[in-house]
Amino acid sequence: MFYISAAFVFYCQFIDFYYICILINTIIANEKLNIEKFRDFFKAKKSFEISDIIDFYLKIEPQIKNTTINWRIYTLMQKGVLNRIGRGKYTVKEGRIYIPEISSKIKSIHSKLSKEFPYLKTCIWNTSSFNEFMVHQPGRFYIIIEVEKDATQSVFYYLKENKYSVFIEPSKDLIEKYIPDEKETLIVKSLVSEAPVQIINGINTTTIEKMLVDIFCDEIIFAAQQGSEMRNIFQEVLNKYIVNENRMLRYADRRRKKDAFRKYVSSISNSRQ
């Protein structure tokens, strides 16, 4: 016969009571967050600051402490209600994190490079990723292979030996005269230190912040994304995806274009208001 001890019954009752307490505390916490009011209040704003969040909660609870507000900001971010887009800047826009397509060709190149240069830091992506944001669709794309500066020559010759159509840090003249009219050509270039990258399917690839800074800073490789197309790209990206402004500015600073880039982004932002 199976016996249940009194201690076990007490333990079960304690566990039930414990989880009931957690549930009650969660309900109370969610009520304190005023999520629906919070969304309604900030949804029309492109971005806002911590001081705006403090003002929002002070109107509801005049005696609220700053530590409590800081906890609420953290909780709202964990729940996906609040998105941080810069230092002290937030949005409630239901944006998405941009994830570039990783083609089978990129996977193959990454696999080969990983075997030949196992400790090499890389960032591999395709300029076709811009097509989502462009009005005029280019017919030629580049697979960008960014590697540490000291390794660019070695990677270039390795890919050349493997019969890839590949160029290294091409000039405008070289692109116009010598890059063949193939759908995809490989370009090897130096990876800027501290460039904002992300890992997708085990492959180091670009982020949306890096893509925007790159087309602004390099009008040779990204000639198809200049002028009105660049403005279209920025506007579409900012409308569809979450963009970390601080991350962009740090990278633009690494590329020595911070002030000019900040001015350009401000002009795009002002035109959207």
Secondary structure as UniProt FT lines:
FT   HELIX           6..33
FT   HELIX           35..42
FT   TURN            43..44
FT   STRAND          48..49
FT   HELIX           50..60
FT   TURN            62..63
FT   HELIX           66..78
FT   TURN            79..80
FT   STRAND          83..86
FT   TURN            87..88
FT   STRAND          89..91
FT   HELIX           104..116
FT   TURN            118..119
FT   STRAND          122..126
FT   HELIX           127..133
FT   STRAND          141..147
FT   HELIX           149..151
FT   HELIX           152..161
FT   TURN            162..163
FT   STRAND          166..168
FT   HELIX           172..177
FT   STRAND          184..190
FT   TURN            193..194
FT   STRAND          197..200
FT   TURN            201..202
FT   STRAND          203..206
FT   HELIX           208..217
FT   TURN            219..222
FT   HELIX           223..225
FT   HELIX           228..240
FT   HELIX           245..254
FT   TURN            255..256
FT   HELIX           258..272
//
